[in-house]
Amino acid sequence: MTYSVEFSDLAFKQLKKLEKETQTKVISALERCRIRPYDHVKKVVGTDYYRLKAGKYRVLMRIDGKRLVVFVVAVAYREKIYKNLEG
């Protein structure tokens, strides 16, 4: 079964601000992860989130296995994405 991908308002805005080439990398990474998401992501320690690499960017997401939904929470440069999770 294939998972659907949903974006938070914040993640959608962040994706739209990226260059077209980077947007393509992020979308391609999400497409790969739709069939078996757990094969492509890593758990973010101490949270309910997973991360997906897309070049120098990271996609922060939650995965709902019951509804088959990948919910994208944020898309940002790898050094900045985790700052909002701290403290």
HURAMO-V327302 format. One record per pair of residues at least 12 apart in sequence whose ideal C-beta (glycine too) atoms are under 6 Angstrom apart, sorted by sequence separation. I is the first residue (numbers start at 1). J is the second residue. D is the distance in whole Angstrom. If there is no record, write none. Layout:
# HURAMO-V327302
I_J_D + I_J_D
This chain:
# HURAMO-V327302
61_73_6 + 50_63_6 + 59_72_6 + 60_73_5 + 60_74_4 + 59_75_5 + 33_52_6 + 57_77_6 + 58_78_5 + 60_81_6 + 56_78_6 + 29_52_6 + 58_81_5 + 5_30_5 + 29_54_4 + 37_63_5 + 26_54_4 + 25_54_5 + 25_55_5 + 3_34_5 + 2_34_5 + 2_35_6 + 37_70_6 + 3_37_6 + 26_75_6 + 15_75_5 + 11_72_4 + 14_75_4 + 11_73_6 + 6_69_6 + 11_74_5 + 11_75_5 + 3_68_5 + 4_69_5 + 5_70_5 + 6_71_5 + 7_72_5 + 8_73_5 + 1_68_6 + 3_70_5
